[in-house]
Amino acid sequence: MKRSSAESRSILITSDAQSLARSFAEDVDQGLSASPKHLPCVYFYDYRGSLLFEEICRLPEYYLTGVEAQILRASSEEITSYIPPDSLLVELGSGSCTKTQCLIEELLRQYDRVTYSPIDISKKMLRQSTMSLLRRYDNLEVISVAAEYEEGLCRLGAHIDQPKFILWLGSSIGNFQLRQATSFLRSILESLAPEDLFLIGFDLKKDRRILEKAYNDSRGVTAEFNLNLLYRINRELGGRFDPNCFRHQATYNEEKSRIEMYLVSTCEQEVYIADLDRFYTFDKGERIHTENSHKYSLEAIKVLADRVGMRTVRQWFDPRKYFCLTLFAADRP
């Protein structure tokens, strides 16, 4: 039988690049004009940021990737038993798709053909990861979507009409506050058919020393990842940030059960952004809040599911219970 080419098994759906650029400019202006200053963490993931995050995932201090991969390897057969043969495997924030490969391989052992749909904001990363997968697996088809999560699911829904098994790995839900997580998951719920399922990764509460070490690695890769936001503003918006005048800070807020990440100005400074035609002033020690990473208890996961209207089907853990994969279904009458 003649082997089909990788290109013939791949479809790429893209969002409006001009709209994304406008959103970036508007969010930067709004965030740097606010008090306190902030920037949305979604803008970490341009191509350079995506590569840096993949490097973070290989660091010994960053336990999340390792323990989640451990769960996926140990439980891939059971997880895929919940996926009907005609389902579309959808992944939000797919990155390099490394962890998902054990599920793809398990599905390919069971079925003649598997269709996978990664959704990621970095088009370049999507292309690279997609071609790598297609060269590796002959019976895999890929419908990739370059967009933010909600828009990506909407665009995907316009192209396919089959059951979906949605993955949201890596504990990205931790970037949302409870109200935001509830709103986002409700929007996902509205797009689910009765037979669809949703597998989400949750990073669980643990000793603050373990958490802070994970976000302050000894090689400084997380700091570089954080500072890449400033480089991106310089590249895409004509910013004149000197990243050497900012330092990375990540601390655990015990009361709010979350890691908080900041860029801290090391001096009084004024920064011009050409595309916005505006100066932004910073006091010495002033912070730009760039990310939250909430850590969940099992009770908090239950509370979230109840608020959204999702039913917990099954949960999987690593031996130390550092991390939890939770399978949800729509809790409809």
For each residue, the residues with C-beta under 8 A, 3 or more apart:
1:
2:
3: 138
4: 8 9 138
5: 8 9
6: 9 10 131 134 135
7: 10
8: 4 5
9: 4 5 6 134 140 141 142
10: 6 7 130 131 134 141 142 143 144
11: 142 143 144 159
12: 123 126 127 130 144 145 146
13: 143 144 145 146 147 152 155 156 159
14: 17 123 145 146 147
15: 19 20 146 147 148 151 152 155
16: 19 20
17: 14 20 21
18: 21 22
19: 15 16 22 23
20: 15 16 17 23 24 121
21: 17 18 24 25 236
22: 18 19 25 26
23: 19 20 26 27
24: 20 21 27 28 43 236 237
25: 21 22 28 29 237 275 276
26: 22 23 29 30
27: 23 24 30 31 39 40 43
28: 24 25 31 32 39 43 233 237 273 276
29: 25 26 32 33 273 276 278
30: 26 27 33 34
31: 27 28 34 37 38 39 40 288
32: 28 29 37 39 280 288
33: 29 30 280
34: 30 31 37 38
35:
36: 286 287 289
37: 31 32 34 282 286 287 288 289
38: 31 34 288 289 290
39: 27 28 31 32 43 229 288 289 290
40: 27 31 43
41: 44 175 261 290 291 292
42: 45 121 148
43: 24 27 28 39 40 46 49 229 232
44: 41 49 53 225 226 228 229 290 291
45: 42 49 50 53 93 120 121 122 125
46: 43 49 50 122 228 232 236
47: 50 51 122 124 125
48: 51 52 228 231 232
49: 43 44 45 46 52 53 122 225 228 229 232
50: 45 46 47 53 54 95 96 120 122 124 125
51: 47 48 54 55 125
52: 48 49 55 56 221 224 225 228
53: 44 45 49 50 56 57 95 225
54: 50 51 57 58 95 96 98
55: 51 52 58 59 221
56: 52 53 59 62 217 221 222 225
57: 53 54 62 64 65 98
58: 54 55 62 65
59: 55 56 62 217 219 221
60:
61: 213 214 216 217 218
62: 56 57 58 59 65 66 214 217 222
63: 66 67 210 214 322
64: 57 67 68 170 171 203 214 322 323
65: 57 58 62 68 69 99 170
66: 62 63 69 70
67: 63 64 70 71 318 320 322 323
68: 64 65 71 72 99 169 170 171 201 318 323 325
69: 65 66 72 73 98 99 102
70: 66 67 73 74 318
71: 67 68 74 75 316 317 318 323 325
72: 68 69 75 76 79 99 102 103 325
73: 69 70 76 102
74: 70 71 316
75: 71 72 78 79 316 325
76: 72 73 79 80 102 103 105 106
77: 80 81 106
78: 75 81 82 314 316
79: 72 75 76 82 83 103 106 199 316 325 327
80: 76 77 83 103 106 107 110
81: 77 78
82: 78 79 165 197 313 314 327
83: 79 80 87 89 107 165 197
84: 87 163 195
85: 110 111
86: 162 163
87: 83 84 162 163 164 165
88: 115 116 117 143 160 162 163 164 165
89: 83 100 103 104 107 114 115 116 117 165 167
90: 116 117 118 119 153 156 164 165 166 167
91: 94 97 100 116 117 118 119 166 167 168 169
92: 119 149 152 153 166 167 168 172
93: 45 119 120 121 149 168 169 170 172
94: 91 97 100 118 119 120 126 129 144
95: 50 53 54 98 120 125 129 170
96: 50 54 125 128 129 132
97: 91 94 100 101 116 118 129 130 132 133
98: 54 57 69 95 101
99: 65 68 69 72 102 169 170
100: 89 91 94 97 103 104 116 118 167 169
101: 97 98 104 105 133 136
102: 69 72 73 76 99 105 106
103: 72 76 79 80 89 100 106 107 167
104: 89 100 101 107 108 114 116 133 137 140
105: 76 101 102 108 109 137
106: 76 77 79 80 102 103 109 110
107: 80 83 89 103 104 110 111 114
108: 104 105 111 114 137 139 140
109: 105 106
110: 80 85 106 107
111: 85 107 108 114
112: 139
113: 139 140 141
114: 89 104 107 108 111 137 139 140 141
115: 88 89 140 141 142 143
116: 88 89 90 91 97 100 104 133 140 141 142 143
117: 88 89 90 91 142 143 144 145 156 160
118: 90 91 94 97 100 126 129 130 142 144 145
119: 90 91 92 93 94 144 145 147 149 152 153 156
120: 45 50 93 94 95 125 126 129 144 145 146
121: 20 42 45 93 146 147 148
122: 45 46 47 49 50 125 126 146
123: 12 14 126 127 146
124: 47 50 127 128
125: 45 47 50 51 95 96 120 122 128 129
126: 12 94 118 120 122 123 129 130 144 145 146
127: 12 123 124 130 131 144
128: 96 124 125 131 132
129: 94 95 96 97 118 120 125 126 132 133
130: 10 12 97 118 126 127 133 134 142 144
131: 6 10 127 128 134 135
132: 96 97 128 129 135 136
133: 97 101 104 116 129 130 136 137 140 142
134: 6 9 10 130 131 137 140 142
135: 6 131 132
136: 101 132 133 140
137: 104 105 108 114 133 134 140
138: 3 4
139: 108 112 113 114
140: 9 104 108 113 114 115 116 133 134 136 137
141: 9 10 113 114 115 116
142: 9 10 11 115 116 117 118 130 133 134
143: 10 11 13 88 115 116 117 156 159 160
144: 10 11 12 13 94 117 118 119 120 126 127 130
145: 12 13 14 117 118 119 120 126 152 155 156
146: 12 13 14 15 120 121 122 123 126 152
147: 13 14 15 119 121 151 152 155
148: 15 42 121 151 152
149: 92 93 119 152 153 184
150: 153 154 184 187 188
151: 15 147 148 154 155
152: 13 15 92 119 145 146 147 148 149 155 156
153: 90 92 119 149 150 156 157 166 188 191
154: 150 151 157 158 191
155: 13 15 145 147 151 152 158 159
156: 13 90 117 119 143 145 152 153 159 160
157: 153 154 160 191
158: 154 155
159: 11 13 143 155 156
160: 88 117 143 156 157
161:
162: 86 87 88
163: 84 86 87 88 193 195 196
164: 87 88 90 192 193 196 197
165: 82 83 87 88 89 90 196 197 199
166: 90 91 92 153 188 192 196 197 198 199
167: 89 90 91 92 100 103 199
168: 91 92 93 172 173 198 199 200 201
169: 68 91 93 99 100 172 199 201 325
170: 64 65 68 93 95 99 201
171: 64 68 174 201 202 203 293 323
172: 92 93 168 169 175 201
173: 168 176 181 200 201 202 294
174: 171 202 203 258 292 293 294 295 296
175: 41 172 291 292 293 294
176: 173 180 181 184 292 294
177: 180 181 292 294
178: 181 182 294 304 307
179: 182 183
180: 176 177 183 184
181: 173 176 177 178 184 185 304
182: 178 179 185 186 304 307 308
183: 179 180 186 187
184: 149 150 176 180 181 187 188
185: 181 182 188 189 304 308 310
186: 182 183 189 190 308 309
187: 150 183 184 190 191
188: 150 153 166 184 185 191 192 198
189: 185 186 192 308 309 310 330
190: 186 187
191: 153 154 157 187 188
192: 164 166 188 189 196 198 330
193: 163 164 196
194: 330 332
195: 84 163
196: 163 164 165 166 192 193 329 330
197: 82 83 164 165 166 313 327 328 329
198: 166 168 188 192 310 327 328 329
199: 79 165 166 167 168 169 325 326 327 328
200: 168 173 325 326 328
201: 68 168 169 170 171 172 173 323 324 325
202: 171 173 174 296 301 323 324 325 326
203: 64 171 174 293 295 296 322 323
204: 295 296 297 298 321 322 323 324
205: 257 295 296 297
206: 210 211 295 322
207: 210 211
208: 211 212 252 254
209: 212 213
210: 63 206 207 213 214
211: 206 207 208 214 215 252 259 295
212: 208 209 215 216 250 251 252 259
213: 61 209 210 216 217
214: 61 62 63 64 210 211 217 259
215: 211 212 222 250 259 261 293
216: 61 212 213 222 223 248 250
217: 56 59 61 62 213 214 220 221 222
218: 61
219: 59
220: 217 223 224 248
221: 52 55 56 59 217 224 225
222: 56 62 215 216 217 225 226 248 250
223: 216 220 226 227 247 248
224: 52 220 221 227 228
225: 44 49 52 53 56 221 222 228
226: 44 222 223 229 248 250 261 263 290 291
227: 223 224 230 231 243 246 248 263
228: 44 46 48 49 52 224 225 231 232
229: 39 43 44 49 226 232 233 263 290
230: 227 233 234 239 241 243 246 263
231: 48 227 228 234 235 241 243
232: 43 46 48 49 228 229 235 236
233: 28 229 230 236 237 239 241 273
234: 230 231 237 238 239 240 241
235: 231 232
236: 21 24 46 232 233 275
237: 24 25 28 233 234 273 274 275 276
238: 234 273 274 275
239: 230 233 234 271 272 273 274
240: 234 271 272 273 274
241: 230 231 233 234 245 246 271
242: 245 269
243: 227 230 231 246
244:
245: 241 242 265 266 267 269
246: 227 230 241 243 263 264 265 266 288
247: 223 263 264 266
248: 216 220 222 223 226 227 261 262 263 264
249: 261 262 263 264 287
250: 212 215 216 222 226 259 260 261 262
251: 212 259 260
252: 208 211 212 258 259 260
253: 256 257 258 259 260
254: 208 257
255:
256: 253 292 294
257: 205 253 254 294 295 296 297 300
258: 174 252 253 292 293 294 295
259: 211 212 214 215 250 251 252 253 291 292 293 295
260: 250 251 252 253 289 291 292
261: 41 215 226 248 249 250 289 290 291 292 293
262: 248 249 250 287 288 289 290
263: 226 227 229 230 246 247 248 249 287 288 290
264: 246 247 248 249 285 286 287 288
265: 245 246 268 269 282 283 284 285 286 287 288
266: 245 246 247 284
267: 245 284
268: 265 281 282 283 284
269: 242 245 265 281 282
270: 279 280 281 282
271: 239 240 241 279 280 281 282
272: 239 240 278 279 280
273: 28 29 233 237 238 239 240 276 277 278 280
274: 237 238 239 240 277
275: 25 236 237 238
276: 25 28 29 237 273
277: 273 274
278: 29 272 273
279: 270 271 272
280: 32 33 270 271 272 273
281: 268 269 270 271
282: 37 265 268 269 270 271 286
283: 265 268 286
284: 265 266 267 268
285: 264 265
286: 36 37 264 265 282 283
287: 36 37 249 262 263 264 265
288: 31 32 37 38 39 246 262 263 264 265
289: 36 37 38 39 260 261 262 292
290: 38 39 41 44 226 229 261 262 263
291: 41 44 175 226 259 260 261
292: 41 174 175 176 177 256 258 259 260 261 289
293: 171 174 175 203 215 258 259 261
294: 173 174 175 176 177 178 256 257 258
295: 174 203 204 205 206 211 257 258 259
296: 174 202 203 204 205 257 300 301 304 324
297: 204 205 257 300 301
298: 204 301 302 315 324
299: 302 303
300: 257 296 297 303 304
301: 202 296 297 298 304 305 312 324 326
302: 298 299 305 306 312
303: 299 300 306 307
304: 178 181 182 185 296 300 301 307 308
305: 301 302 308 310 311 312 326 328 331
306: 302 303 309
307: 178 182 303 304
308: 182 185 186 189 304 305
309: 186 189 306 330 331 332
310: 185 189 198 305 328 329 330 331
311: 305 328 329 330 331
312: 301 302 305 315 326 327 328
313: 82 197 327 328 329
314: 78 82 326 327
315: 298 312 324 325 326 327
316: 71 74 75 78 79 324 325
317: 71 321 323 324 325
318: 67 68 70 71 321 322 323
319:
320: 67
321: 204 317 318 324
322: 63 64 67 203 204 206 318
323: 64 67 68 71 171 201 202 203 204 317 318
324: 201 202 204 296 298 301 315 316 317 321
325: 68 71 72 75 79 169 199 200 201 202 315 316 317
326: 199 200 202 301 305 312 314 315
327: 79 82 197 198 199 312 313 314 315
328: 197 198 199 200 305 310 311 312 313
329: 196 197 198 310 311 313
330: 189 192 194 196 309 310 311
331: 305 309 310 311
332: 194 309
333:
